[in-house]
């Protein structure tokens, strides 16, 4: 269940962050409501994942995967193009999350 909870937390955080961009500084009501609801949902499911996952591992997964997915949302939804250093940085984030999950003894499987 912990991976389901962390997945829901990540997806709702990406939706909330994308809606935050679309809210134009909270001047549009629907994206603003989606932003608040998305972050509340994300933190709730992150807290559920923390019942069985170490906080460092859960936060690394949540933030790392969230960064990459939010960047992808920026590319496809807002036509924002990351440069080469940004792409390399995201690749390193993915590598770090994989190393923590596949090789670390800190990660609870």
Residue, then its C-alpha position, 0 to 999 in steps of 0.5 A: x500500500x505504501x507505493x500506492x500512497x506515494x504514487x497518489x501523493x506524487x500525482x496529486x502534487x504534480x496536478x496541484x503544481x500544474x494548476x498553480x501555474x495555470x491559476x495565474x497567481x490565484x486569479x483564476x478560481x478553478x485552477x486555484x481550487x485544484x491547487x489547494x485540493x491537490x496539495x491537501x490530497x498530496x500531503x495526506x497520502x504522503x503522510x499515509x506512506x510515512x506510516x511504513x516508509x522512512x521519511x528520507x526515502x519517502x520524501x526523496x521519492x515524492x520530491x524527485x519523481x514530482x520534479x521530473x513529472x512537473x517538468x514534463x507537465x511544463x513541457x507538454x502543457x505550458x510549452x516550457x523547454x528545459x535546456x541540457x543542464x536541466x535534463x541532465x539534472x533530472x536524469x540524476x534525480x531519477x538515478x538517485x531515486x532508483x539507487x535509493x530504492x534498489x540498493x539502499x538498505x534504508x528503504x523498506x521493501 
